[in-house]
Amino acid sequence: MAKKLDMMNAQEFATLVNEARANDNQSPVFPNPNNPYYFPEISALGEGVNYQDEVFTSAPVQNYNLSVVGGNEGLRYSVGGGYFGQDGVIKNSDFNRASFRSNLDIKIVPNFTLTTNITASHTWSNGMPSEGDGGGGTGGVVHGAVVMPPTVPIYDADGKYTMTNSTPGGTPSNNPVATVNHYKDEQTIDRFLGSIDANWQITKDLTLKVTFGSDMSTANRAYYWPKETHRGNSKNGEAYQRFRKDASYLNENILTYNKQFGKHSINAVGGYTWQVFHYKHFEASSTNYSTDLYLANNLGAGTTYGQPGSSKSQNQLASYLGRINYIYNDRYLFTLTARADGSSKFGVNNKWSFFPSFAVAWRVTEEEFLKDVDWLSNLKIRTSYGKTGNQNIDNYKSLAMLGTMNYNFGGALNAGVGPNNIPNPDLKWETTATTDAGLDIGLFNNRLSLVVDYYYKKTTDLLWNISTPSSVGFSSIFKNIGSLENKGLEVALGADVLTGEFKWNTQMNWSRNRNKVLEIPGYTPSTQGTLSGHLKVNGSWLEPGLPVGVWNLLKFDGVFQNEAQLAAGPRSTANNDKLGDARFVDKNGDGKINYTDDRMIVGDPNPDFIYGWTNNFSFKGFDFSVYLQGSQGNDIINIQRAETNISGPWGNQRREILNRWTPSNTNTNIPRARVTVDPLLLQSDWLIEDGSYMRVKTMTLGYTFTKIPYVSSLRLYVTGQNLITLTDYSGFDPEVNSQGNSNLQLGVDYNAYPSAKAVLFGLNVSF
Amino acid sequence: MKVKQTIFALTAALILLNGCHDSFLSEKVYSNITPINFYKTESDAQAALTSVYNTLRHSSSFQRQMLLAAEYPGEATWPNNSGEAWRTEMDQFTWTPSSTGFYQIWSQLYVTINRANTVLANIEGVQFKTPGAKEKIIGETRFLRGLAYLYLIRFFENVPLKTEENMTEIESTNEGTSDAVWALIFDDFTFAKQNLNAKNTGANVGRATAGAAQTMLTKAYLSYAGKPWNKTEYWSKAAQEAKAAIDNTAYGYDLENEYEKVFLLSNEHGPEYIFSVEYESFIGQGWDWPTFTGIRSGDQIKLDGWSSLTVETEFFNSMSVDDKRRSKTFVLEYTGINNPTITYTYPGNIAIPHFNKYIDRNDVGNGTADYALNHYVTRFSDLLLMHSEAENEANGPSQNAVYGINRVRARAGLPALEPSEYTKETLREAIFQERLWELCQEGHVWFDMKRMNLMTKRIKKFQVQEKHYVFPIPQNELDANPNLVQNSQYK
């Protein structure tokens, strides 16, 4: 486990609860003579339960690989397999994968080769609910481990698991220890990825390659909530099974022409490809079991059946492509590419779109005037312009779809069918036009190399849901609208510092990207989405002229420390501010705080720059490498902090809250204890932190044995992952994005599965 | 030459492949249906109608937000510091156009209207086999549309008019639409009244009836006669409709003898039932209102409550101890469900007063959001009280005017009102108070205060202004639609 949060103990928490209740004119919670087991005298409480310790554990990793490589003129082969296993940072969770690979290159006749590449893997894992919203007492273990008050004992007076947090005014969080010890969630995936290529050398210069490939996987998830858990208890056991099958089939037909005559060198490629994606799924659930023994394996044994579900969908892609590379005298390079891509996802008139590009480069070091400059081994100047398309959206977005909308009459379910969306037959490809200019420099026989690139990308016809007036019956329509720019600089520096018996190679890369929304016709800037339902935390702010993902919230300005400050304001219009309550910056200067009028851009999840640095050392048979990576200037919106730091009896709080405002501790910026959260605090930059970090991502030490009989090489290694992280971020891990699937919500930490410090032992054997 | 022939052959093959392109890229849809192959048969039309009913049980509609908007501003309920800022804003009259709940309510009501319009737009193409089925479906659809518009116009006053005729219009205006919207409401309810069954049985229980349409028509006339439209000629129209519905034996409306019986899970469609939002457990049709109003950590219901809509102490004290409705309206005493040795009482070891109407210990579903107890959109006592109100406003205090209110009071064990002791204004207030005791927690009070012009008079705890008699057009809507105009009180 990389890091645990510093939370309060039982005495500190109980003191906070009583203080919050007293501040808001309510009776104390501790002690409760009617319920002394759960609410004893504060002095009788000790440290209490440390739920993080109960739920998190160390996570050993194993990785083994075996391969056989060889062959002759007619047949070359590479066959291998491996096993990877990792225990989860949350108890009773793990991940295992066994995989097999077989690549064969068969020369049937001198100008006809058949190649097969086959990979098969079987993955099996045990999961634990972690991510997401803490509302409604969901089973999320990360949420529970942090928020469950230390005053709540794991077991009740009868020795059975405490079901939920019974602290008045508290989060109805489920007991995470019960979940971790008894919840079962098995997932298996079988995957086959294979292709067969036929390579026909028609003439000396002309080759045809035809490929058929397929990627098929079958996955199953089976989970069961037994009666020891709160969710299982309330439903008398809940079993769920889900099967899904994904399959894609690909065919590529590429013709390649290579010709060299005099100083001219031509390489031309033309081809046609198509690909089909199939998806099918089935799920069912049952509750009300008389016994937990079946786990999820016998849905029929439950006495109440849940609604089953299934679906089937498909999408297709087709492309024509062509490219010409022309090199004159080994120094002037020209490339021209044209693609026409078609996708089934778009409207009837817009399935196809055209994407051209061209690139020019000059190998300056091939010129006569540089031939004698020995120290400059490589200098290449290049520039390019091209268009690419994006069709990474759900299927069927252009069609009018009808959905299931049931109701009940006479106590029975009646099927309902109604419109699910506004159709958009004009839906088309999203296009990005990229301009790039770059420089490659190599010094001292390429012992030192530098690559610099500057790029400018403009994306137009952005595909997303834009708000419509609700009088249409829908609040959004999916269409192509708006444009976005990304521009930046990438620098990579590499050096073979030492090349003798002791080798040292270093590689550094640094990049800086700036994105900005350019324009969205007909759109009034507004927040996009919601990050937490029950806490009412809004999503990012989308506005032309600003980057994607910024947050437009109130700016926190300390607390009202004394009467003079409270009188001076500015006070919020909705709340009844008291001493010790939060104060915010009054942006429009009207003396009152109101979310809509006083918010401002307070954070940007996009980093100022990111970087990485690898150092590889080798000496005799030993190899040692260190990989460091980091990000600077990115902000994170820490929703988990909102769940744990709202200064009241809602759940356990971080120890920084010991420094909260009280009449005897007025010189502080931490708000006072209160029974319910100040809602404006959740709409302010109180939640936003600097997520800059530098991390030693991997460190590997290995030794290769070469003189073992029958074996061409054997390498033993030990790798440390995430050993050191330097960051000011207070959450579990600054490398986080709980809303990874969303383009608009970046840098969100909402109970993300904590990253692990791991030590991995491994073995590579080649025959 | 061999190369040329090869290239020719390959090119020919590619051109041939091109031919099957367009069909290659057409969408293949399997587990969804599209309008192209739907809206053909009678059961398609029934399913389309069901999708309109489905909108009622959405949390932005009757399932929660609309009930909260209608209840929190009143003097009987408050949100007990529960999560959402909007709830406190409603309770304390500090709301703004950006307050979150208004946008949710507005957009969900338009979902109802859009689905209803979809049914009406497509029903002409359907082949009906059962005689009368088409009129019934149209009748129920128009009832639901009328219901949605009635709530919209009473909440927001200036709303866009969307019917099956202008469904493709995107940026509809809300200026000057008021008369046309009211005309549509009256028209829709009248059609429904003339075409629906007087009573539904068996598998059709829960569908709108002619009685429900007539009751909502009464409510529509009553609202149009009250503030701010003040079309006073509609008072007597409302009284007439109400009387006709009360006297209609085919509807069979009557009051339950015991107030408790009205809210029993086993008696959801008794003689007092007119129209409810239907909920059922175990089939994905439940709701969480009992959890919402149940006592947090109170051992009152098995899956615990959230105490998010609770009783104002002054209101609790306002009900007479002899009022027979008291024990079912408020939680007075119960034994713990997990720990029966403990008895909870209010006043006593329960900290604040709670509502008891939607708490039925036989109501157990598949979790905290799967309760089956239905929600009365209107019931017979509402109709009786509306009749009294309409009569009083049209003709002043009289035996006719106190008929309805006295029937309700008799059931509650309270003495009858004597018309000679009242003026129109004092009787109006007495009717308002009776509505509060009879119908609290059921989503009526904001409309009552608005219609009867009693908001500033009744609410003393907070700063009530004229603008609070109407909700603002949600800011999100103004941002998305340049043809919408904010209500003048909020400019």
Contacts between the chains, C-beta under 8 A, distances in Angstrom:
chain1	res1	chain2	res2	distance
A	24	B	81	7.8
A	26	B	351	7.5
A	27	B	351	7.2
A	34	B	342	6.9
A	34	B	349	7.4
A	136	B	368	7.3
A	164	B	304	7.6
A	166	B	297	5.2
A	167	B	297	7.7
A	168	B	296	6.6
A	168	B	297	5.2
A	169	B	296	7.5
A	172	B	304	7.1
A	202	B	3	7.0
A	202	B	6	5.9
A	203	B	2	7.7
A	203	B	3	5.7
A	206	B	3	6.4
A	206	B	6	7.8
A	208	B	10	7.4
A	234	B	302	7.8
A	234	B	303	5.5
A	234	B	367	5.9
A	234	B	368	7.5
A	235	B	366	5.9
A	235	B	367	6.3
A	253	B	14	7.8
A	255	B	10	6.6
A	272	B	14	5.5
A	272	B	17	6.5
A	274	B	24	6.9
A	287	B	366	6.1
A	304	B	282	5.8
A	304	B	366	6.8
A	307	B	283	7.5
A	307	B	284	5.6
A	310	B	31	6.7
A	311	B	30	7.5
A	311	B	31	4.0
A	312	B	30	3.8
A	312	B	31	5.0
A	313	B	28	8.0
A	313	B	29	7.4
A	313	B	30	6.3
A	313	B	31	6.8
A	314	B	28	4.7
A	314	B	30	7.3
A	315	B	27	7.6
A	316	B	24	6.0
A	316	B	25	5.6
A	318	B	21	6.4
A	318	B	24	6.1
A	318	B	25	6.3
A	342	B	21	7.0
A	342	B	25	5.1
A	343	B	25	6.9
A	344	B	25	4.6
A	344	B	26	6.6
A	344	B	27	5.3
A	344	B	28	7.8
A	345	B	27	7.7
A	348	B	26	7.9
A	351	B	22	7.8
A	351	B	25	4.7
A	395	B	27	7.2
A	396	B	27	5.9
A	396	B	29	6.0
A	396	B	32	6.7
A	398	B	27	7.8
A	399	B	27	6.3
A	399	B	29	7.0
A	399	B	34	5.7
A	400	B	34	5.7
A	400	B	35	5.4
A	401	B	29	8.0
A	401	B	32	4.9
A	401	B	33	7.7
A	401	B	34	6.3
A	402	B	32	6.8
A	402	B	33	4.8
A	402	B	34	6.4
A	402	B	35	6.6
A	402	B	38	5.9
A	403	B	32	7.4
A	405	B	50	7.0
A	405	B	51	3.9
A	405	B	54	3.9
A	405	B	55	7.6
A	405	B	115	7.7
A	406	B	50	6.7
A	406	B	54	6.2
A	406	B	284	7.1
A	406	B	285	7.1
A	407	B	50	5.0
A	407	B	51	7.9
A	407	B	53	4.1
A	407	B	54	4.8
A	407	B	56	7.9
A	407	B	57	7.2
A	407	B	278	6.8
A	407	B	285	7.1
A	408	B	206	6.9
A	408	B	278	5.2
A	408	B	279	7.5
A	408	B	280	4.5
A	408	B	283	6.6
A	408	B	285	4.5
A	409	B	203	6.2
A	409	B	204	5.9
A	409	B	205	6.3
A	409	B	206	4.2
A	409	B	207	5.8
A	409	B	278	6.6
A	410	B	202	5.7
A	410	B	203	4.2
A	410	B	204	6.3
A	410	B	205	4.5
A	410	B	206	6.3
A	411	B	205	7.7
A	411	B	280	5.9
A	412	B	203	6.4
A	412	B	280	7.9
A	412	B	283	7.9
A	413	B	280	7.4
A	413	B	283	4.6
A	413	B	284	7.6
A	413	B	285	6.7
A	414	B	46	7.8
A	414	B	47	8.0
A	414	B	50	4.9
A	415	B	47	5.3
A	415	B	50	6.4
A	416	B	47	5.6
A	416	B	48	7.5
A	416	B	49	7.8
A	416	B	50	3.2
A	416	B	51	3.8
A	416	B	52	7.9
A	416	B	53	7.0
A	416	B	54	4.9
A	417	B	33	7.0
A	417	B	38	6.7
A	417	B	44	7.2
A	417	B	47	4.2
A	417	B	48	6.0
A	417	B	50	7.6
A	417	B	51	5.7
A	418	B	48	6.5
A	418	B	51	3.0
A	418	B	52	7.3
A	418	B	54	7.1
A	418	B	115	4.8
A	418	B	118	6.6
A	419	B	35	7.6
A	419	B	114	7.3
A	419	B	115	7.0
A	419	B	118	5.6
A	420	B	32	7.8
A	467	B	476	7.1
A	467	B	479	7.6
A	467	B	480	4.6
A	468	B	170	6.4
A	468	B	480	6.2
A	469	B	160	7.7
A	469	B	170	6.4
A	469	B	171	5.9
A	469	B	172	6.9
A	469	B	477	6.1
A	469	B	480	5.0
A	469	B	481	3.7
A	469	B	484	7.1
A	470	B	103	7.7
A	470	B	106	5.8
A	470	B	107	3.5
A	470	B	110	4.8
A	470	B	111	7.9
A	470	B	477	6.1
A	470	B	480	7.8
A	471	B	110	5.2
A	471	B	159	7.8
A	471	B	160	4.3
A	471	B	162	5.5
A	471	B	172	4.9
A	471	B	477	7.9
A	471	B	481	7.3
A	472	B	110	7.4
A	472	B	114	6.9
A	472	B	162	7.9
A	472	B	170	5.8
A	473	B	110	5.5
A	473	B	111	5.5
A	473	B	113	6.9
A	473	B	114	2.4
A	473	B	115	7.0
A	473	B	117	7.7
A	473	B	162	7.7
A	474	B	111	7.5
A	474	B	114	7.4
A	475	B	107	5.3
A	524	B	479	3.7
A	524	B	480	6.7
A	526	B	476	6.5
A	526	B	479	5.7
A	534	B	83	5.9
A	535	B	83	7.2
A	536	B	83	6.8
A	536	B	84	5.7
A	536	B	85	6.6
A	536	B	100	7.0
A	573	B	94	5.9
A	573	B	96	7.9
A	574	B	85	6.1
A	574	B	88	6.4
A	574	B	89	5.7
A	574	B	92	7.6
A	574	B	94	5.1
A	575	B	88	8.0
A	594	B	96	6.8
A	595	B	98	6.7
A	596	B	96	6.8
A	596	B	98	4.4
A	596	B	475	7.0
A	675	B	81	6.3
A	676	B	81	3.9
A	676	B	82	7.5
A	676	B	83	7.7
A	677	B	83	7.8
A	679	B	83	7.9
A	679	B	84	7.7
A	679	B	85	3.8
A	679	B	88	7.9
A	680	B	85	7.8
